Amino acid sequence: MAQKRASISDIAKELNLAVSTVSRALSGHSRISEATRKRVWKLAEQLNYQPNHLAAALRKGRSNTLGVIVPHIDGYFFSQVMKGAEAVANRAGFNVLLCQSNEDYGQEQKNVDTMINAQVDGIMVSVARTTHDYKHFDKIKKRDIPLVFFDRILDSPEVNAVELDDFQGGYQSTKHLLEQGCRRIAHFGGPQHLNIYINRFGGYRQALLEYGIPVEEELVLFSEMWEADGRTGMEQLLALPKPPEAVFSASDFSMVGAMRVLKERKLRIPEDIALSGFSNESFTLLTEPNLTSVDQCCEEMGLAAMRLLLEMVQEHEQAPRKIVIQPRLMKRESSLWHQRP
């Protein structure tokens, strides 16, 4: 005879908890303590509990699907964000529909329409690099679909968002180079309509200001932050009468191009030019030397963004919330300038 399927009620009775408490614990609700969540999940696994997603969806009038729109899924950052987001969503009994804008504004508009047509219960978005107009997100709000921005977010107090403290990341990276003894520090910056690049540049300026060093226009180069941009930027810096002693890049990708130029010119890293990037891409441990970079805590961001979205879906909370995650500077050989012979 087949074993009876365990239910939330069975778990609640066994642990002497309310059914609503067990339900929230299983969905990763932030109001339930970690200890209670662990107790519930431990017993759920022992009883081989399987949530009946279809029945729940029919009762609540939901699709039990959450949408995520990202600029791209290649590279380390967004793939790890998705890892964290999907873990939370799946544990709560939701499926995830993923769309890529490929950094294209027009495609991002189509992604929004796709999500609405799929009747998703909520949407997470990191905006495309080419997005300057955000009116297409009004379609989501008009349909009362919970919306959470992450990483690249709208500059508005009315949005729900999870972001890294990019200002602090830029500040820590630049201050680290200053502490190594570098004074002439260049910056590779990204498009200045995006919050992440605005704030990373702001952190760079603040660190220089604290050391009484002016920002020199010839040392600040803005681009789309691809590898080719890093190559072009480094060639431009090396052509200066007085090249920089260090470079802080708002992206690891552009730094790869810069490193190749330095190696072609037989210049040493960090002895001739110290380098520090941003994002802690997996390849930073494969470069020679290993690249100092700011860790964006991407999986943590995915977890936080999806938890916030689920709270909005389940509780219909309307008050805007913004969660800020603190970065970590991963100090490696490429920036240890003071160790020069």
Disulfide bonds with the S-S distance in Angstrom:
none
